[in-house]
Amino acid sequence: MPLESRSVDLDVVFLGTSGSAPTAQRAPAATLVRRGGERILIDCAEGTQRQLLRSDVGLVDLPEIFVTHLHADHTLGLPGMLKTFALRGRELPLAVYGPTGLRDLFGTLRRVIGKLTYEVATVELEAGDALERGEYAIRPFRVSHGVPALGYALVEQARPGRFDVAAADALGVPHGRERGALQRGEAVTLADGSVVTPEQVLGEARAGRSVVLTGDTGPAASVVDAAHGADVLVHEATFCADERGRARETGHSTAGEAALVAREAGVRLLALTHLSSRYFGPDVAAEARQLFPATVVPRDFDTIEIPFPERGAPVLVPRGARRGHLPAADAPQ
């Protein structure tokens, strides 16, 4: 049987799925990506620290936060969260990434936050930059919102092919470090002087996973490019078709327009967020599914689990981030 490399869990936690203002059921924009033991927060709206505390995640000392743009409904949670970290005596440095203007924002926030017990680095990014993290990269891309704004794609590297135990046995590769080296892509020299290369014992490389988050945006070719073949596209859908004109005026998307982006990009699953309070989840889902059936509309504290492609499709887990709190009250949308 083929040997498998260590599996790393990947999921998306929806902490805030409302549009510009909170509702009784939905908080404003905040999304957490979890990969193995890493936690990456994208946007930090009003109340985000409380959403984390209400979830199974907890208010952990996040090492980094990514901001899609500087509008209040995506950043107002930063002062409170940063101050809470200091009140707990945090010492771990924090990096905050975002578009042009981020440093000016933090210059203003300093007067609100006061002295902190830890260092905060602000890093302004541009579309086309890449933050390499070994097994994956975070790639900012341009969106269309009328102000400096970025989406973010987390893209894993391709994985080595499956290890063919029978082929290794036939070549006389002993168990132990030699097989480990071959799985890492390194050639090995056997005791008899023969050289075995990875290509002789590994199958074709297997795709990694990718999750793409747009933040606020109108329909944009740059989003289609960034999301090409993604496992999950988290796209805003502030409006439905009846408010298409309003969407144009404000740099937002309708549910149908987000569905067209997903269809053109060939993603596996579309998740719609940033819903205006005038709409209900089922209405938004119905509009999008006419054009892209693989659409979900997460509620706050829902999660999407993203297995490796050969192990199945991404799946929405209702209340997946509150399993230790409350049972699911409603069926998934």
Sine and cosine of phi, psi and omega as CSV:
sin_phi,cos_phi,sin_psi,cos_psi,sin_omega,cos_omega
0.00,0.00,0.56,-0.83,0.00,-1.00
-0.94,0.35,0.61,-0.80,0.07,-1.00
-0.99,0.16,0.55,-0.83,0.02,-1.00
-0.93,-0.37,0.61,-0.79,0.11,-0.99
-0.97,0.24,0.29,-0.96,-0.04,-1.00
-0.86,0.51,0.77,-0.64,-0.01,-1.00
-0.99,0.16,0.64,-0.77,0.04,-1.00
-0.88,-0.48,0.86,-0.51,0.01,-1.00
-0.93,0.38,0.55,-0.83,0.06,-1.00
-0.64,-0.77,0.81,-0.59,0.09,-1.00
-0.50,-0.87,0.19,-0.98,0.01,-1.00
-0.86,-0.51,0.77,-0.64,0.01,-1.00
-0.94,-0.34,0.83,-0.55,-0.03,-1.00
-1.00,-0.08,0.97,-0.23,-0.03,-1.00
-1.00,0.00,-0.50,0.87,0.01,-1.00
-0.53,-0.85,0.86,-0.50,-0.12,-0.99
-0.85,-0.52,0.14,0.99,0.00,-1.00
-0.99,0.12,0.21,-0.98,0.09,-1.00
-0.98,0.21,-0.71,-0.70,-0.16,-0.99
-0.93,0.36,-0.37,0.93,-0.03,-1.00
-0.76,-0.65,0.52,-0.86,0.04,-1.00
-0.95,0.31,0.40,-0.92,0.15,-0.99
-0.85,-0.53,0.01,-1.00,0.01,-1.00
-0.91,0.42,-0.42,0.91,-0.06,-1.00
-0.96,-0.28,-0.37,0.93,-0.13,-0.99
-0.77,-0.64,0.74,-0.67,0.11,-0.99
-1.00,0.01,0.30,-0.95,0.04,-1.00
-0.95,0.32,-0.03,-1.00,-0.30,-0.95
-0.86,0.51,0.84,-0.54,0.18,-0.98
-0.22,-0.97,0.77,-0.64,-0.02,-1.00
-0.67,-0.74,0.69,-0.73,0.00,-1.00
-0.91,-0.42,0.77,-0.64,0.13,-0.99
-0.97,-0.25,0.79,-0.61,0.03,-1.00
-0.92,-0.40,0.81,-0.58,0.07,-1.00
-0.77,-0.64,0.94,-0.35,-0.12,-0.99
0.85,0.53,-0.79,-0.61,0.02,-1.00
-1.00,-0.01,0.06,1.00,-0.03,-1.00
-1.00,0.04,0.53,-0.85,0.01,-1.00
-0.76,-0.65,0.86,-0.52,-0.06,-1.00
-0.82,-0.57,0.92,-0.39,-0.01,-1.00
-1.00,-0.05,0.76,-0.65,0.07,-1.00
-0.92,-0.40,0.91,-0.41,-0.07,-1.00
0.94,0.33,0.48,-0.88,-0.11,-0.99
-0.56,-0.83,0.97,0.25,-0.03,-1.00
-0.96,0.28,0.12,-0.99,0.10,-0.99
-0.75,0.66,0.78,-0.62,0.07,-1.00
1.00,0.08,0.11,0.99,-0.06,-1.00
-0.90,0.44,-0.63,0.77,-0.01,-1.00
-0.90,0.43,-0.55,0.83,0.04,-1.00
-0.95,0.33,-0.59,0.81,0.07,-1.00
-0.88,0.47,-0.65,0.76,0.06,-1.00
-0.89,0.45,-0.68,0.74,0.00,-1.00
-0.91,0.42,-0.53,0.85,0.00,-1.00
-0.98,0.19,-0.23,0.97,-0.04,-1.00
-0.99,-0.12,0.11,-0.99,0.09,-1.00
-0.96,0.28,-0.18,0.98,-0.01,-1.00
-0.95,0.31,-0.72,0.69,-0.08,-1.00
0.99,0.16,0.23,-0.97,0.01,-1.00
-1.00,0.06,0.97,0.23,0.01,-1.00
-0.97,0.24,0.35,-0.94,0.04,-1.00
-0.97,0.25,0.99,0.14,-0.02,-1.00
-0.84,0.54,0.75,-0.66,0.02,-1.00
-0.98,0.19,-0.34,0.94,-0.03,-1.00
-0.41,-0.91,0.50,-0.86,0.05,-1.00
-0.74,-0.67,0.69,-0.73,0.05,-1.00
-0.93,-0.36,0.77,-0.64,0.00,-1.00
-0.94,-0.34,0.78,-0.63,-0.01,-1.00
-0.98,0.22,-0.63,0.78,0.07,-1.00
-0.32,-0.95,0.09,-1.00,-0.24,-0.97
-0.99,-0.14,0.14,0.99,0.05,-1.00
-0.87,0.50,0.51,-0.86,-0.13,-0.99
-0.85,0.53,-0.59,0.81,-0.07,-1.00
-0.96,0.27,0.06,1.00,0.08,-1.00
-0.85,-0.53,-0.09,1.00,-0.11,-0.99
-0.73,-0.68,-0.19,0.98,-0.13,-0.99
-0.91,0.42,-0.28,0.96,0.04,-1.00
-0.99,0.16,-0.19,0.98,-0.06,-1.00
-0.90,0.44,-0.76,0.65,-0.05,-1.00
-0.84,0.54,-0.72,0.70,-0.02,-1.00
-0.91,0.42,-0.68,0.73,-0.02,-1.00
-0.91,0.42,-0.70,0.71,-0.01,-1.00
-0.90,0.44,-0.60,0.80,0.02,-1.00
-0.94,0.35,-0.63,0.78,0.04,-1.00
-0.88,0.48,-0.68,0.73,0.07,-1.00
-0.82,0.57,-0.69,0.72,-0.02,-1.00
-0.92,0.39,-0.64,0.77,0.01,-1.00
-0.89,0.46,-0.44,0.90,0.05,-1.00
-1.00,0.06,-0.02,1.00,0.02,-1.00
0.99,0.16,0.44,0.90,-0.02,-1.00
-0.84,0.54,0.62,-0.79,0.09,-1.00
-0.86,-0.51,-0.34,0.94,-0.01,-1.00
-0.89,0.45,0.79,-0.61,0.03,-1.00
-0.89,0.46,0.45,-0.89,0.02,-1.00
-0.84,-0.54,0.70,-0.72,0.10,-1.00
-0.93,-0.38,0.76,-0.65,0.05,-1.00
-0.89,-0.46,0.83,-0.56,-0.03,-1.00
-0.94,-0.35,0.53,-0.85,0.04,-1.00
-0.06,-1.00,-0.09,-1.00,-0.04,-1.00
-0.98,0.19,0.01,-1.00,0.07,-1.00
-0.80,0.61,0.70,-0.71,-0.04,-1.00
0.96,-0.26,-0.19,0.98,-0.04,-1.00
-0.88,0.47,-0.67,0.74,-0.03,-1.00
-0.91,0.42,-0.63,0.77,0.04,-1.00
-0.90,0.44,-0.64,0.77,0.04,-1.00
-0.86,0.51,-0.72,0.70,-0.03,-1.00
-0.94,0.33,-0.46,0.89,0.12,-0.99
-0.88,0.48,-0.62,0.79,0.05,-1.00
-0.95,0.30,-0.67,0.74,-0.05,-1.00
-0.92,0.40,-0.41,0.91,-0.02,-1.00
-0.82,0.57,-0.59,0.81,-0.03,-1.00
-0.94,0.35,-0.39,0.92,0.02,-1.00
-1.00,0.03,-0.67,0.74,-0.10,-0.99
-0.97,0.23,-0.63,0.78,-0.06,-1.00
0.98,0.18,-0.35,-0.94,-0.07,-1.00
-0.97,0.26,0.67,-0.75,0.03,-1.00
-0.92,-0.38,0.34,-0.94,-0.01,-1.00
-1.00,-0.06,0.07,1.00,-0.08,-1.00
-0.57,-0.82,0.31,-0.95,-0.01,-1.00
-1.00,0.10,0.63,-0.78,0.09,-1.00
-0.86,-0.51,0.87,-0.49,0.06,-1.00
-0.98,-0.20,0.77,-0.64,0.07,-1.00
-0.96,-0.28,0.80,-0.60,-0.09,-1.00
-0.83,-0.55,0.91,-0.42,0.04,-1.00
-1.00,0.04,0.78,-0.62,-0.07,-1.00
-0.94,-0.35,0.33,-0.95,0.10,-0.99
-0.81,-0.58,0.43,-0.90,0.11,-0.99
-0.85,0.53,0.71,-0.71,-0.04,-1.00
0.99,-0.17,-0.27,0.96,0.12,-0.99
-0.93,0.38,0.28,-0.96,0.06,-1.00
-0.55,-0.83,0.76,-0.65,0.09,-1.00
-0.98,-0.19,0.97,-0.25,-0.07,-1.00
-0.99,0.15,0.76,-0.64,-0.05,-1.00
-0.83,-0.56,0.52,0.85,0.01,-1.00
0.99,0.13,-1.00,0.00,-0.05,-1.00
-0.99,0.14,-0.17,0.99,0.01,-1.00
-0.46,-0.89,0.15,-0.99,0.07,-1.00
-0.70,-0.71,0.46,-0.89,0.14,-0.99
-0.94,-0.33,0.85,-0.53,-0.12,-0.99
-0.87,-0.50,0.93,-0.37,0.08,-1.00
-0.96,0.27,0.54,-0.84,0.04,-1.00
-0.64,-0.77,0.35,-0.94,-0.07,-1.00
-0.97,0.25,0.65,-0.76,0.14,-0.99
-0.83,-0.55,0.02,-1.00,-0.09,-1.00
-0.87,-0.49,0.99,-0.12,-0.04,-1.00
-0.68,-0.73,0.10,0.99,0.07,-1.00
0.99,0.12,-0.12,0.99,0.07,-1.00
-0.70,-0.71,0.24,-0.97,0.10,-0.99
-0.83,0.56,0.88,-0.48,-0.09,-1.00
-0.48,-0.88,0.55,-0.84,-0.03,-1.00
-0.73,-0.69,0.53,-0.85,0.31,-0.95
-0.98,-0.20,0.19,-0.98,-0.02,-1.00
-0.73,-0.69,0.70,-0.72,0.07,-1.00
-0.89,-0.46,0.82,-0.57,0.14,-0.99
-0.99,-0.15,0.90,-0.44,-0.14,-0.99
-0.82,-0.58,0.88,-0.47,0.05,-1.00
-0.99,0.16,0.49,-0.87,0.12,-0.99
-0.94,0.34,0.39,-0.92,0.11,-0.99
-0.88,0.48,0.55,-0.84,-0.01,-1.00
-0.99,-0.16,0.46,-0.89,0.06,-1.00
-0.85,0.53,0.44,-0.90,0.07,-1.00
-0.92,0.39,0.17,-0.98,-0.01,-1.00
-0.92,0.39,0.62,-0.79,-0.01,-1.00
-0.98,0.18,0.81,-0.58,-0.03,-1.00
-1.00,-0.05,0.98,-0.18,-0.06,-1.00
-0.89,0.46,-0.65,0.76,-0.02,-1.00
-0.88,0.47,-0.67,0.74,0.02,-1.00
-0.90,0.43,-0.66,0.75,0.02,-1.00
-0.90,0.44,-0.65,0.76,0.04,-1.00
-0.88,0.48,-0.69,0.72,-0.03,-1.00
-0.91,0.43,-0.52,0.86,0.00,-1.00
-1.00,0.07,-0.08,1.00,0.03,-1.00
0.98,0.18,0.40,0.92,0.01,-1.00
-0.97,0.24,0.87,-0.49,-0.03,-1.00
-0.95,0.32,0.38,-0.93,0.09,-1.00
-0.94,0.33,0.55,-0.84,0.03,-1.00
0.85,-0.52,-0.62,-0.78,-0.18,-0.98
-0.90,0.43,-0.51,0.86,-0.01,-1.00
-0.89,0.45,-0.68,0.73,0.00,-1.00
-0.93,0.36,-0.59,0.81,0.06,-1.00
-0.89,0.46,-0.66,0.75,0.02,-1.00
-0.90,0.44,-0.66,0.75,0.02,-1.00
-0.89,0.46,-0.64,0.77,0.04,-1.00
-0.91,0.42,-0.45,0.89,0.04,-1.00
-1.00,0.09,0.01,1.00,0.02,-1.00
1.00,-0.02,0.30,0.95,-0.03,-1.00
-0.96,-0.29,0.67,-0.74,0.10,-0.99
-0.96,0.28,0.48,-0.88,0.01,-1.00
-0.78,-0.63,0.49,-0.87,0.07,-1.00
-0.96,-0.28,0.82,-0.57,-0.04,-1.00
-0.99,0.11,0.14,-0.99,-0.06,-1.00
-0.87,0.50,-0.50,0.87,-0.01,-1.00
-1.00,0.07,0.10,0.99,0.04,-1.00
1.00,-0.01,-0.13,0.99,0.01,-1.00
-0.97,0.25,0.48,-0.88,-0.03,-1.00
-0.94,-0.35,0.76,-0.65,0.06,-1.00
-0.92,-0.39,0.78,-0.63,-0.01,-1.00
-0.98,-0.20,0.38,-0.92,0.02,-1.00
-0.83,0.56,-0.57,0.82,-0.03,-1.00
-0.88,0.48,-0.40,0.92,-0.02,-1.00
-0.98,0.20,-0.32,0.95,-0.09,-1.00
-0.79,-0.61,-0.06,1.00,0.00,-1.00
-0.92,-0.39,0.62,-0.79,0.11,-0.99
-0.97,0.23,-0.16,-0.99,0.01,-1.00
-0.90,0.44,0.55,-0.84,0.03,-1.00
-0.84,0.54,0.58,-0.81,-0.02,-1.00
-0.95,-0.31,0.60,-0.80,-0.07,-1.00
-0.90,0.43,0.58,-0.82,0.20,-0.98
-0.99,0.13,-0.14,-0.99,0.00,-1.00
-0.95,-0.31,0.32,-0.95,0.06,-1.00
-0.54,-0.84,0.63,-0.78,0.09,-1.00
-0.76,-0.65,0.74,-0.68,-0.11,-0.99
-0.85,-0.52,0.77,-0.64,-0.01,-1.00
-0.83,-0.56,0.81,-0.59,-0.14,-0.99
-1.00,0.02,-0.45,0.89,-0.29,-0.96
0.91,0.42,-0.40,-0.91,-0.02,-1.00
-0.98,0.17,0.74,-0.67,0.00,-1.00
-0.24,-0.97,0.54,-0.84,0.29,-0.96
-0.99,0.15,0.13,-0.99,0.04,-1.00
-0.84,0.54,0.70,-0.71,-0.09,-1.00
-0.50,-0.87,0.68,-0.73,0.06,-1.00
-0.88,0.47,-0.52,0.86,0.00,-1.00
-0.90,0.43,-0.52,0.85,0.05,-1.00
-0.95,0.32,-0.66,0.75,0.05,-1.00
-0.85,0.53,-0.71,0.70,0.00,-1.00
-0.89,0.46,-0.72,0.69,-0.05,-1.00
-0.92,0.39,-0.52,0.86,-0.08,-1.00
-1.00,-0.08,0.08,1.00,-0.08,-1.00
-0.82,0.58,0.88,-0.48,0.05,-1.00
0.95,0.32,0.22,0.97,-0.06,-1.00
-0.92,0.39,0.49,-0.87,0.10,-0.99
-0.94,0.35,-0.69,0.73,0.00,-1.00
-0.68,-0.73,0.75,-0.66,0.16,-0.99
-0.92,-0.40,0.89,-0.46,0.09,-1.00
-0.99,-0.14,0.96,-0.29,-0.14,-0.99
-0.85,-0.53,0.65,-0.76,0.07,-1.00
-0.93,0.36,0.50,-0.87,0.09,-1.00
-0.56,-0.83,0.94,0.33,-0.08,-1.00
-0.90,0.44,-0.54,0.84,-0.09,-1.00
-0.79,-0.61,0.22,-0.97,0.23,-0.97
-0.96,-0.26,-0.01,-1.00,-0.14,-0.99
-0.87,0.49,-0.47,0.88,-0.02,-1.00
-0.91,0.42,-0.29,0.96,0.01,-1.00
-0.87,-0.49,0.57,0.82,-0.02,-1.00
-0.86,0.50,-0.64,0.77,0.02,-1.00
-0.88,0.48,-0.68,0.74,0.05,-1.00
-0.90,0.44,-0.62,0.78,0.05,-1.00
-0.86,0.50,-0.68,0.73,0.02,-1.00
-0.88,0.48,-0.70,0.71,-0.06,-1.00
-0.90,0.45,-0.53,0.85,-0.13,-0.99
-0.96,-0.28,0.04,1.00,0.02,-1.00
0.95,0.30,0.63,0.78,0.03,-1.00
-0.85,-0.52,0.00,-1.00,-0.02,-1.00
-0.85,-0.52,0.45,-0.89,0.22,-0.98
-1.00,0.04,0.24,-0.97,0.03,-1.00
-0.88,0.48,-0.66,0.75,0.01,-1.00
-0.90,0.43,-0.63,0.78,0.02,-1.00
-0.92,0.40,-0.64,0.77,0.07,-1.00
-0.89,0.46,-0.62,0.78,0.02,-1.00
-0.90,0.44,-0.63,0.77,0.03,-1.00
-0.90,0.43,-0.63,0.78,0.07,-1.00
-0.87,0.49,-0.72,0.69,-0.01,-1.00
-0.89,0.46,-0.67,0.75,0.00,-1.00
-0.90,0.43,-0.69,0.73,-0.01,-1.00
-0.93,0.38,-0.57,0.82,-0.01,-1.00
-0.98,0.19,-0.29,0.96,0.00,-1.00
0.94,0.35,0.66,0.75,0.00,-1.00
-0.98,0.17,0.27,-0.96,-0.02,-1.00
-1.00,0.06,-0.56,0.83,-0.02,-1.00
-0.53,-0.85,0.71,-0.71,0.06,-1.00
-0.95,-0.30,0.78,-0.62,0.07,-1.00
-0.89,-0.46,0.83,-0.55,-0.06,-1.00
-0.98,-0.19,0.75,-0.67,0.00,-1.00
-0.70,-0.71,-0.10,-1.00,0.03,-1.00
0.88,0.48,0.73,0.69,-0.05,-1.00
-0.98,0.18,0.71,-0.71,0.13,-0.99
-0.91,0.41,0.50,-0.86,-0.02,-1.00
-0.92,0.39,-0.19,0.98,0.00,-1.00
-0.98,0.18,-0.15,0.99,-0.05,-1.00
-0.88,-0.48,0.43,-0.90,0.14,-0.99
-0.96,-0.28,0.45,-0.89,-0.05,-1.00
-0.79,0.61,-0.73,0.68,-0.02,-1.00
-0.87,0.49,-0.55,0.83,0.04,-1.00
-0.91,0.42,-0.70,0.72,0.00,-1.00
-0.91,0.42,-0.70,0.72,-0.01,-1.00
-0.89,0.46,-0.67,0.74,-0.04,-1.00
-0.89,0.46,-0.68,0.73,0.01,-1.00
-0.89,0.46,-0.72,0.70,-0.06,-1.00
-0.93,0.38,-0.63,0.78,-0.09,-1.00
-0.94,0.35,-0.30,0.95,0.10,-0.99
-0.90,0.45,-0.47,0.88,-0.04,-1.00
-0.95,-0.31,-0.47,0.88,-0.02,-1.00
-0.56,-0.83,1.00,-0.08,-0.11,-0.99
-0.86,0.52,-0.52,0.86,-0.05,-1.00
-0.99,0.14,0.89,0.46,-0.04,-1.00
-0.84,-0.55,0.67,-0.74,0.14,-0.99
-0.78,-0.62,0.42,-0.91,0.06,-1.00
-0.84,-0.54,1.00,-0.03,-0.09,-1.00
-0.91,0.41,0.51,-0.86,0.22,-0.98
-1.00,-0.07,0.19,-0.98,0.11,-0.99
-0.85,0.53,0.70,-0.71,0.01,-1.00
0.98,0.19,0.00,1.00,0.21,-0.98
-0.94,0.33,0.39,-0.92,0.10,-1.00
-0.76,-0.64,0.35,-0.94,0.18,-0.98
-0.85,-0.53,0.87,-0.50,0.05,-1.00
-1.00,-0.01,0.69,-0.72,-0.10,-1.00
-0.85,-0.53,1.00,-0.09,0.05,-1.00
-0.97,0.22,0.19,-0.98,0.15,-0.99
-0.89,0.46,0.54,-0.84,-0.13,-0.99
-0.78,0.62,-0.63,0.78,-0.05,-1.00
-0.96,0.27,-0.11,0.99,-0.02,-1.00
-0.96,-0.28,0.10,1.00,0.06,-1.00
0.78,-0.62,0.03,-1.00,-0.06,-1.00
-1.00,-0.02,0.38,-0.92,0.12,-0.99
-0.86,0.51,0.54,-0.84,-0.08,-1.00
-0.68,-0.73,0.69,-0.73,0.08,-1.00
-0.98,0.18,0.75,-0.66,0.03,-1.00
-0.90,-0.43,0.97,-0.23,0.01,-1.00
-0.86,0.52,0.74,-0.67,0.00,-1.00
0.83,0.56,0.49,0.87,-0.06,-1.00
-0.89,0.45,-0.36,0.93,0.02,-1.00
-0.98,-0.18,0.19,0.98,0.06,-1.00
-0.72,-0.69,0.53,0.85,-0.02,-1.00
-0.88,0.48,-0.50,0.87,0.00,-1.00
-1.00,0.01,0.13,0.99,-0.06,-1.00
-0.89,-0.47,-0.97,0.24,-0.09,-1.00
-0.82,-0.58,0.52,-0.85,0.09,-1.00
-0.95,0.31,0.37,-0.93,0.05,-1.00
-0.89,0.46,0.78,-0.63,-0.05,-1.00
-1.00,0.00,-0.42,0.91,-0.10,-0.99
-0.70,-0.72,0.33,-0.94,0.11,-0.99
-0.95,0.31,0.45,-0.89,0.03,-1.00
-0.89,0.45,0.47,-0.88,0.01,-1.00
-1.00,-0.09,0.00,0.00,0.00,0.00
